Amino acid sequence: MNRFLYTLLACVLSISLTKAQLYQHRADSLQLLLKKASSDTARISLLGELSSAYVNMGAVDTARAFAARALDLSRQLPDDYYKALAHHRMGYVLLLTSRNDSAIDQFNRSRILLLPDTAALPSKKLYIKSTNNLAYAYDNKGYSEKAMELIISILPLTESINDTTMYAVILHNVSAGLTSMQQYSRAYPYFRKDLLLREKKGQPEELSTTYLSGALLMYSMDSLDQSKHYLDKALALLSGIGKTNLWARYYSYLSFYYTGKKQYDRSAAASKMAFEELKSYPNRENQYDAYDSRKTLAAARGQFIQARDAAYTINKMAKEDSVSTYTLTSLKDIAAFSKQAGDMTTAYDYLEQYSFLKDSMDKQQTSLMMNELELRYQTSQKEQQILELKTRSKMQKISLWGVLALLTLTILFFIYSVKQKKIQTAQQLRSLEQEQQLKVSNALLIGEERERSRLARDLHDGLGGMLAGVKLNLSGMVYNHEQHRSGLELYPVIDQLDNSVKELRRIARNMMPESLLRSGLQAALKDLCESMTTPGTTIVLNAFQLQPDIPQQAQLMIYRLVQEIVGNAVTHAQAGKIIVQCSQADRIFFITVEDNGIGFDPQHAGREGIGLSNIYSRVNFLKGNIHIDSSSEGTIINIELNVTA
């Protein structure tokens, strides 16, 4: 199921009496402020807020009337920002009433008006919201790739305004969109960034939403244990929150998990709880999830008629909501379940409907591309006109103030030059010092690994061979003495020597892991986690999309990092369970190690300990970043590394 815009577009048309009263009270207050407003810009803002309040109450006609008044009033003003705001508000009303084509037109108009002035913070935020809602409208029409292109395009702008909440929302939307498009490996890094922000600064309900998205993503990637991990985290938060519409989503995703585990009775119970929660909070997206959980369970049980009934309901809702994406997938499901149930007539009929709708959407996609080219041309023309006007104005100002500026610059030039030279000299010195420190650190790491490798070879080939020879000679002596019923006292010596050889080989493997050279990074990490598992500590490794072409030096550094972190958790944290996650997106390598131990204070510990010092040195060697979050309930360490060849 698609899940764009869970915060920037937060609206439920089916609301409780309490919420309706709150919205009505809000609308009454805005009406009083509107009567007292002394400027057209204030009136446009208030009319827009009134339209949002009434659409949230389900009073669509009233909401559209207020938005239209704002549009009419904005046409009388020279300020493009308020024109853009009025178009955005009208688009919002149209989007929430399933008039997607008209909403797309309004959001595009808003964006065109804002483009020349995206330097101002209010314009940036409005541009982000209009683009986000535009993506939602495109996704409703089945243009998922276009929607994702728009959402990803505003990530840099969103990050630049230092609004953590809005940035987390956009990251969430990207992750959810890619998940719905079944591009799970691309979705995972965005989910991790969203999760880091939410765990650092998010509210409980926002963090719960992110945990639930992670549970769905892990379920889709067939990582059922990780899906349950995030479901349990969401459950802990939701239990503290109390009543919320997120419970229905939680039970739907729990049903998915139990279906994946083939625990069908538990899945049915969770799905039933989802429908019970919908009675109190009839959220539309949660309804899609609930019926999807029912459909998935029935299909897994081979109950294709029941699965088709759930798909029928999803199809009916999608047509009511004018959501082409759900309509298309539900038609395909109905055809497939009918075929599996032996109803070939229905299967053929719905497959024909699916093909017709798919062809129609493809034609609309072509038309959309043509309209977009025309829109870009119009935007380019307007930007050119604005640029010419700005250039002309700038030249006039330069002519007027040129003489004064020249005199001022002449006076200040010498002072500036002296200060700038001092600054540059200081920067060069700092840069040289940092570069020298980095070279020394890297040389030490490389030298350390070379010495480890040399010692491993010497121990294995030299001393190991000698000990093995001594063992063979002693074994021969025992055999000869046994012929005369003596020499039995040498058996303990041989056993002790055998244990010494094994210990010697274990030390050699730790210095230079053979499995890393022989089988690659993923196999080496698996062997490492298995070897460090103890009766009191369980270590789980999850690896996704690890590329075989990572440079050997980088593989070794990654191995040492995981070895050092897990070793610290086993030795010092008193952890009962350690989860190690490794994934790769392009040339960025992600490591997450989570344990349920006693934790420590990263600020107090600093980098003075040898273990932490080694970890930071290896992260710096690979030009990476590290974040440590530790409490009495456990420790989470997140690392991003650059593994460019």
Solvent accessible surface area in square Angstrom, and as a share of the most:
residue,aa,sasa,rsa
1,M,55,0.24
2,N,16,0.08
3,R,19,0.07
4,F,10,0.04
5,L,5,0.02
6,Y,47,0.18
7,T,50,0.29
8,L,31,0.16
9,L,15,0.07
10,A,68,0.52
11,C,33,0.20
12,V,41,0.24
13,L,78,0.39
14,S,62,0.40
15,I,43,0.22
16,S,58,0.37
17,L,134,0.67
18,T,88,0.51
19,K,91,0.39
20,A,29,0.23
21,Q,105,0.47
22,L,116,0.58
23,Y,62,0.24
24,Q,74,0.33
25,H,128,0.57
26,R,114,0.42
27,A,0,0.00
28,D,69,0.36
29,S,41,0.26
30,L,2,0.01
31,Q,55,0.24
32,L,107,0.53
33,L,94,0.47
34,L,20,0.10
35,K,165,0.70
36,K,162,0.68
37,A,17,0.13
38,S,109,0.70
39,S,47,0.30
40,D,43,0.23
41,T,44,0.25
42,A,40,0.31
43,R,77,0.28
44,I,0,0.00
45,S,34,0.22
46,L,23,0.11
47,L,5,0.03
48,G,0,0.00
49,E,49,0.22
50,L,0,0.00
51,S,0,0.00
52,S,16,0.10
53,A,6,0.05
54,Y,27,0.10
55,V,0,0.00
56,N,16,0.08
57,M,40,0.18
58,G,38,0.37
59,A,36,0.28
60,V,39,0.22
61,D,111,0.58
62,T,54,0.31
63,A,0,0.00
64,R,65,0.24
65,A,55,0.42
66,F,18,0.08
67,A,0,0.00
68,A,39,0.30
69,R,124,0.45
70,A,0,0.00
71,L,13,0.06
72,D,81,0.42
73,L,32,0.16
74,S,1,0.01
75,R,151,0.55
76,Q,135,0.60
77,L,29,0.14
78,P,125,0.78
79,D,60,0.31
80,D,49,0.26
81,Y,54,0.20
82,Y,48,0.18
83,K,49,0.21
84,A,0,0.00
85,L,20,0.10
86,A,0,0.00
87,H,25,0.11
88,H,12,0.06
89,R,56,0.20
90,M,17,0.07
91,G,0,0.00
92,Y,23,0.09
93,V,0,0.00
94,L,9,0.04
95,L,6,0.03
96,L,28,0.14
97,T,32,0.18
98,S,36,0.23
99,R,111,0.41
100,N,10,0.05
101,D,94,0.49
102,S,39,0.25
103,A,0,0.00
104,I,18,0.09
105,D,61,0.32
106,Q,26,0.11
107,F,0,0.00
108,N,20,0.10
109,R,118,0.43
110,S,0,0.00
111,R,37,0.14
112,I,33,0.17
113,L,27,0.14
114,L,1,0.01
115,L,57,0.28
116,P,41,0.26
117,D,73,0.38
118,T,37,0.22
119,A,92,0.71
120,A,41,0.32
121,L,91,0.45
122,P,76,0.48
123,S,2,0.02
124,K,42,0.18
125,K,68,0.29
126,L,10,0.05
127,Y,25,0.09
128,I,0,0.00
129,K,74,0.31
130,S,0,0.00
131,T,0,0.00
132,N,0,0.00
133,N,2,0.01
134,L,2,0.01
135,A,0,0.00
136,Y,47,0.18
137,A,0,0.00
138,Y,9,0.03
139,D,5,0.03
140,N,15,0.07
141,K,28,0.12
142,G,20,0.20
143,Y,12,0.05
144,S,23,0.15
145,E,128,0.57
146,K,21,0.09
147,A,0,0.00
148,M,8,0.03
149,E,92,0.41
150,L,11,0.06
151,I,0,0.00
152,I,50,0.26
153,S,67,0.44
154,I,4,0.02
155,L,20,0.10
156,P,92,0.58
157,L,39,0.19
158,T,0,0.00
159,E,99,0.44
160,S,64,0.42
161,I,21,0.10
162,N,137,0.70
163,D,35,0.18
164,T,44,0.26
165,T,66,0.38
166,M,14,0.06
167,Y,38,0.14
168,A,1,0.00
169,V,0,0.00
170,I,0,0.00
171,L,2,0.01
172,H,3,0.01
173,N,0,0.00
174,V,0,0.00
175,S,7,0.04
176,A,12,0.09
177,G,1,0.01
178,L,0,0.00
179,T,17,0.10
180,S,33,0.21
181,M,42,0.19
182,Q,137,0.61
183,Q,58,0.26
184,Y,56,0.21
185,S,45,0.29
186,R,119,0.43
187,A,0,0.00
188,Y,8,0.03
189,P,16,0.10
190,Y,50,0.19
191,F,2,0.01
192,R,19,0.07
193,K,80,0.34
194,D,1,0.01
195,L,5,0.03
196,L,48,0.24
197,L,43,0.21
198,R,6,0.02
199,E,51,0.23
200,K,136,0.58
201,K,129,0.55
202,G,25,0.24
203,Q,112,0.50
204,P,67,0.42
205,E,77,0.34
206,E,40,0.18
207,L,23,0.11
208,S,0,0.00
209,T,6,0.04
210,T,0,0.00
211,Y,13,0.05
212,L,0,0.00
213,S,18,0.11
214,G,0,0.00
215,A,1,0.00
216,L,23,0.12
217,L,2,0.01
218,M,0,0.00
219,Y,51,0.20
220,S,30,0.19
221,M,38,0.17
222,D,123,0.63
223,S,16,0.10
224,L,36,0.18
225,D,100,0.52
226,Q,7,0.03
227,S,1,0.01
228,K,55,0.23
229,H,40,0.18
230,Y,6,0.02
231,L,0,0.00
232,D,64,0.33
233,K,52,0.22
234,A,0,0.00
235,L,68,0.34
236,A,74,0.57
237,L,47,0.23
238,L,0,0.00
239,S,74,0.48
240,G,72,0.69
241,I,54,0.27
242,G,33,0.32
243,K,179,0.76
244,T,8,0.04
245,N,40,0.20
246,L,8,0.04
247,W,37,0.13
248,A,1,0.00
249,R,22,0.08
250,Y,11,0.04
251,Y,39,0.15
252,S,0,0.00
253,Y,6,0.02
254,L,21,0.10
255,S,0,0.00
256,F,10,0.04
257,Y,19,0.07
258,Y,28,0.11
259,T,11,0.06
260,G,32,0.31
261,K,75,0.32
262,K,150,0.64
263,Q,71,0.31
264,Y,59,0.22
265,D,112,0.58
266,R,141,0.51
267,S,0,0.00
268,A,36,0.28
269,A,57,0.44
270,A,5,0.04
271,S,8,0.05
272,K,140,0.59
273,M,78,0.35
274,A,0,0.00
275,F,37,0.15
276,E,74,0.33
277,E,39,0.18
278,L,14,0.07
279,K,152,0.65
280,S,75,0.48
281,Y,58,0.22
282,P,52,0.33
283,N,22,0.11
284,R,82,0.30
285,E,44,0.20
286,N,0,0.00
287,Q,40,0.18
288,Y,3,0.01
289,D,1,0.01
290,A,0,0.00
291,Y,46,0.18
292,D,21,0.11
293,S,0,0.00
294,R,105,0.38
295,K,29,0.12
296,T,36,0.21
297,L,13,0.07
298,A,6,0.05
299,A,31,0.24
300,A,47,0.37
301,R,89,0.33
302,G,38,0.37
303,Q,71,0.31
304,F,53,0.22
305,I,84,0.43
306,Q,93,0.41
307,A,0,0.00
308,R,29,0.11
309,D,72,0.37
310,A,2,0.02
311,A,0,0.00
312,Y,72,0.27
313,T,41,0.24
314,I,6,0.03
315,N,11,0.05
316,K,125,0.53
317,M,12,0.05
318,A,0,0.00
319,K,115,0.49
320,E,99,0.44
321,D,30,0.16
322,S,53,0.34
323,V,17,0.10
324,S,27,0.18
325,T,23,0.14
326,Y,10,0.04
327,T,16,0.09
328,L,23,0.11
329,T,71,0.41
330,S,3,0.02
331,L,6,0.03
332,K,112,0.48
333,D,36,0.19
334,I,0,0.00
335,A,7,0.06
336,A,46,0.36
337,F,21,0.09
338,S,0,0.00
339,K,131,0.56
340,Q,103,0.46
341,A,42,0.32
342,G,56,0.54
343,D,45,0.23
344,M,113,0.50
345,T,111,0.65
346,T,26,0.15
347,A,8,0.06
348,Y,151,0.57
349,D,64,0.33
350,Y,40,0.15
351,L,92,0.46
352,E,97,0.44
353,Q,64,0.28
354,Y,41,0.16
355,S,52,0.33
356,F,157,0.66
357,L,41,0.20
358,K,77,0.32
359,D,80,0.41
360,S,35,0.23
361,M,17,0.08
362,D,72,0.37
363,K,148,0.63
364,Q,77,0.34
365,Q,58,0.26
366,T,78,0.45
367,S,54,0.35
368,L,20,0.10
369,M,114,0.51
370,M,129,0.58
371,N,89,0.45
372,E,33,0.15
373,L,119,0.59
374,E,99,0.44
375,L,40,0.20
376,R,136,0.49
377,Y,137,0.52
378,Q,92,0.41
379,T,16,0.09
380,S,61,0.39
381,Q,84,0.37
382,K,61,0.26
383,E,76,0.34
384,Q,91,0.41
385,Q,110,0.49
386,I,37,0.19
387,L,104,0.52
388,E,89,0.40
389,L,110,0.55
390,K,117,0.50
391,T,68,0.39
392,R,147,0.54
393,S,49,0.31
394,K,128,0.54
395,M,112,0.50
396,Q,120,0.53
397,K,128,0.54
398,I,90,0.46
399,S,89,0.58
400,L,134,0.67
401,W,143,0.50
402,G,29,0.28
403,V,114,0.65
404,L,102,0.51
405,A,46,0.36
406,L,121,0.60
407,L,108,0.54
408,T,60,0.35
409,L,115,0.57
410,T,93,0.54
411,I,129,0.66
412,L,91,0.45
413,F,139,0.58
414,F,150,0.63
415,I,89,0.45
416,Y,131,0.50
417,S,40,0.26
418,V,60,0.35
419,K,123,0.52
420,Q,57,0.25
421,K,144,0.61
422,K,138,0.58
423,I,84,0.43
424,Q,86,0.38
425,T,65,0.38
426,A,38,0.30
427,Q,93,0.41
428,Q,116,0.51
429,L,103,0.51
430,R,126,0.46
431,S,60,0.39
432,L,111,0.55
433,E,104,0.47
434,Q,118,0.52
435,E,81,0.36
436,Q,103,0.46
437,Q,125,0.56
438,L,72,0.36
439,K,116,0.49
440,V,73,0.42
441,S,31,0.20
442,N,35,0.18
443,A,63,0.49
444,L,125,0.62
445,L,9,0.04
446,I,53,0.27
447,G,33,0.32
448,E,60,0.27
449,E,7,0.03
450,R,173,0.63
451,E,76,0.34
452,R,70,0.26
453,S,22,0.14
454,R,101,0.37
455,L,62,0.31
456,A,8,0.06
457,R,136,0.50
458,D,69,0.35
459,L,39,0.19
460,H,85,0.38
461,D,103,0.53
462,G,34,0.33
463,L,82,0.41
464,G,7,0.07
465,G,39,0.38
466,M,134,0.60
467,L,39,0.20
468,A,31,0.24
469,G,27,0.26
470,V,71,0.41
471,K,63,0.27
472,L,129,0.64
473,N,103,0.53
474,L,29,0.14
475,S,44,0.29
476,G,32,0.31
477,M,88,0.39
478,V,6,0.03
479,Y,138,0.53
480,N,88,0.45
481,H,75,0.33
482,E,65,0.29
483,Q,111,0.49
484,H,148,0.66
485,R,220,0.80
486,S,49,0.32
487,G,2,0.02
488,L,106,0.53
489,E,127,0.57
490,L,38,0.19
491,Y,93,0.35
492,P,87,0.55
493,V,72,0.41
494,I,18,0.09
495,D,84,0.44
496,Q,128,0.57
497,L,25,0.12
498,D,38,0.20
499,N,94,0.48
500,S,49,0.32
501,V,7,0.04
502,K,121,0.51
503,E,75,0.34
504,L,16,0.08
505,R,110,0.40
506,R,110,0.40
507,I,62,0.32
508,A,7,0.06
509,R,117,0.43
510,N,59,0.30
511,M,43,0.19
512,M,29,0.13
513,P,6,0.04
514,E,79,0.36
515,S,14,0.09
516,L,4,0.02
517,L,109,0.54
518,R,167,0.61
519,S,67,0.43
520,G,26,0.25
521,L,12,0.06
522,Q,93,0.41
523,A,36,0.28
524,A,1,0.00
525,L,0,0.00
526,K,115,0.49
527,D,65,0.34
528,L,9,0.05
529,C,4,0.03
530,E,104,0.47
531,S,88,0.57
532,M,41,0.18
533,T,59,0.34
534,T,56,0.33
535,P,154,0.97
536,G,59,0.57
537,T,11,0.06
538,T,72,0.42
539,I,17,0.09
540,V,49,0.28
541,L,41,0.20
542,N,27,0.14
543,A,27,0.21
544,F,31,0.13
545,Q,100,0.44
546,L,30,0.15
547,Q,76,0.34
548,P,125,0.79
549,D,87,0.45
550,I,5,0.03
551,P,40,0.25
552,Q,89,0.40
553,Q,65,0.29
554,A,6,0.05
555,Q,16,0.07
556,L,14,0.07
557,M,0,0.00
558,I,0,0.00
559,Y,12,0.04
560,R,4,0.01
561,L,1,0.00
562,V,0,0.00
563,Q,38,0.17
564,E,46,0.21
565,I,5,0.03
566,V,0,0.00
567,G,17,0.16
568,N,45,0.23
569,A,6,0.05
570,V,41,0.24
571,T,97,0.56
572,H,124,0.55
573,A,13,0.10
574,Q,140,0.62
575,A,4,0.03
576,G,36,0.35
577,K,93,0.39
578,I,0,0.00
579,I,19,0.09
580,V,0,0.00
581,Q,11,0.05
582,C,0,0.00
583,S,7,0.05
584,Q,12,0.05
585,A,30,0.23
586,D,126,0.65
587,R,69,0.25
588,I,64,0.33
589,F,0,0.00
590,F,22,0.09
591,I,2,0.01
592,T,12,0.07
593,V,3,0.02
594,E,34,0.15
595,D,15,0.08
596,N,86,0.44
597,G,4,0.04
598,I,91,0.46
599,G,17,0.16
600,F,81,0.34
601,D,75,0.39
602,P,32,0.20
603,Q,165,0.73
604,H,159,0.71
605,A,35,0.27
606,G,27,0.26
607,R,140,0.51
608,E,164,0.74
609,G,38,0.36
610,I,142,0.72
611,G,16,0.15
612,L,23,0.11
613,S,43,0.28
614,N,41,0.21
615,I,3,0.01
616,Y,38,0.15
617,S,28,0.18
618,R,5,0.02
619,V,2,0.01
620,N,66,0.34
621,F,37,0.15
622,L,16,0.08
623,K,162,0.68
624,G,16,0.16
625,N,106,0.55
626,I,39,0.20
627,H,76,0.34
628,I,24,0.12
629,D,67,0.35
630,S,23,0.15
631,S,61,0.39
632,S,96,0.62
633,E,148,0.67
634,G,11,0.10
635,T,6,0.03
636,I,28,0.14
637,I,14,0.07
638,N,14,0.07
639,I,3,0.02
640,E,52,0.23
641,L,2,0.01
642,N,56,0.28
643,V,2,0.01
644,T,85,0.49
645,A,107,0.83
